[in-house]
Amino acid sequence: QAQFVESGGDSAQAGGSLRLSCQASFYIGGRAALAWFRQAPGKEREGVAAIYAGAGGTYYADSVKDRFTISRDNYKNILTLQMNVLKPEDSGMYYCAAASSLPVGGRWWKSQSFYDTWGEGTQVIVSS
């Protein structure tokens, strides 16, 4: 069964950095897109960033643009999220996800119904 294991979640001060990793038990290069989502207490899960296979590009939520970077290593089957200039509102449980099929474009990557493999999550707490 395809699985993800996230790591890297921690407590950090505002302005600091964290790097999240997601190790897959399957070949991520065969998936159309990979993404990070997050959920803060009392709020709905939201898309943070996505990276498509091939030349599909990357997409970011407006709230993290220019601060976060998503990347993938198809050889090691690892998805990462580099988070810089952290803000308290970045706190939450972060999940990685993979989609076998996902239309390319800004209107699709946040649609959680396309993602068929999810990790268990890793906690990020940012204090001011």
C-alpha positions in Angstrom: 0.0 0.0 0.0 1.3 3.4 -1.0 2.4 5.5 2.0 3.9 8.8 3.0 5.8 9.5 6.2 6.2 13.2 7.0 9.0 14.6 9.2 10.5 17.9 10.1 7.7 19.5 12.0 8.8 21.4 15.0 8.4 24.6 17.0 10.0 27.8 15.6 10.1 31.5 16.2 8.5 33.9 13.8 11.0 34.8 11.1 12.7 31.4 11.4 12.8 28.4 9.0 11.8 24.8 8.9 12.2 22.1 6.3 9.5 19.5 6.0 10.2 16.2 4.3 7.8 13.5 3.1 9.3 10.0 2.3 7.1 7.9 0.0 7.0 4.1 -0.1 6.3 4.3 -3.9 7.8 5.9 -6.9 6.7 9.5 -6.8 7.8 10.2 -10.4 4.8 8.2 -11.5 2.3 10.6 -9.9 0.9 13.6 -11.8 1.3 16.0 -8.9 2.5 16.1 -5.3 1.4 18.7 -2.8 1.5 20.0 0.8 -1.7 20.9 2.7 -2.1 22.3 6.2 -4.8 22.5 8.8 -4.9 24.9 11.7 -7.0 24.1 14.7 -10.7 25.0 14.0 -10.0 25.6 10.3 -10.4 23.6 7.1 -7.5 22.0 5.5 -6.0 24.2 2.8 -3.5 23.9 0.0 -0.1 25.2 0.6 1.9 24.3 -2.5 1.9 21.8 -5.3 4.5 20.5 -7.8 3.5 18.7 -11.0 5.5 16.1 -12.9 7.5 17.1 -15.9 7.1 20.7 -16.9 3.8 21.2 -15.1 5.3 23.7 -12.7 4.7 24.7 -9.1 1.9 26.5 -7.4 1.7 28.2 -4.1 -1.0 29.7 -1.9 -0.8 33.5 -1.9 -0.1 33.4 1.8 3.2 31.5 1.4 4.4 32.7 -2.0 8.0 33.9 -1.9 8.5 32.3 1.5 8.0 28.6 0.9 9.6 26.3 -1.8 8.3 22.9 -2.8 10.6 20.4 -4.4 10.7 16.7 -5.3 13.4 14.1 -5.6 12.1 11.4 -7.9 15.2 9.2 -7.2 14.9 9.2 -3.5 11.1 9.5 -3.6 11.1 12.5 -1.2 8.9 15.6 -1.3 10.1 18.6 0.6 8.8 22.0 1.7 11.3 24.6 2.7 9.6 27.2 4.8 11.3 30.6 5.5 10.3 33.7 7.2 7.7 31.8 9.2 4.7 33.5 10.7 2.4 32.4 13.5 -0.4 31.9 11.0 1.8 29.2 9.4 1.1 27.0 12.4 -0.8 23.8 11.9 -0.6 20.2 10.9 1.1 19.7 7.5 0.2 16.9 5.2 1.8 15.7 2.0 -0.4 14.2 -0.7 -0.1 12.7 -4.2 -2.5 12.7 -7.1 -2.5 10.1 -9.8 -4.2 12.5 -12.1 -4.6 16.2 -11.8 -5.4 18.9 -14.4 -2.6 21.4 -14.7 -3.5 24.9 -13.6 -4.1 27.2 -10.7 -7.7 26.3 -10.4 -7.2 22.6 -9.8 -4.2 22.0 -7.5 -6.1 22.8 -4.3 -8.9 20.4 -5.0 -8.3 17.7 -2.4 -10.6 15.2 -4.1 -7.9 14.6 -6.7 -5.3 13.4 -4.2 -5.5 9.7 -3.5 -2.5 9.2 -1.2 -2.0 11.2 2.1 0.5 11.2 4.9 -0.4 11.3 8.6 0.9 14.8 9.1 3.6 16.7 10.9 3.0 19.5 13.4 4.4 23.0 12.9 4.1 25.6 15.7 5.3 29.1 15.1 5.4 31.5 18.0 5.7 35.3 17.9 
